[in-house]
Amino acid sequence: MDGAIFLQQVVNGMSLGGMYALIAIGYTMVYGVLRLINFAHADVMMVGAFTTLFLFSS
């Protein structure tokens, strides 16, 4: 395996893991305050993803 490909996969894994960690921290904070699971995090994440897609594609 090429070293550059391995390094790229490590960076991809770290960034995906970071996103998962941020989502988990958000759920934990909301549950800690409200004692209720709020599944609207996915909606907010999709709005951000579509906004980023729109800004970078135009």
Beta strands, then each sheet from edge to edge (+ up, - down):
end
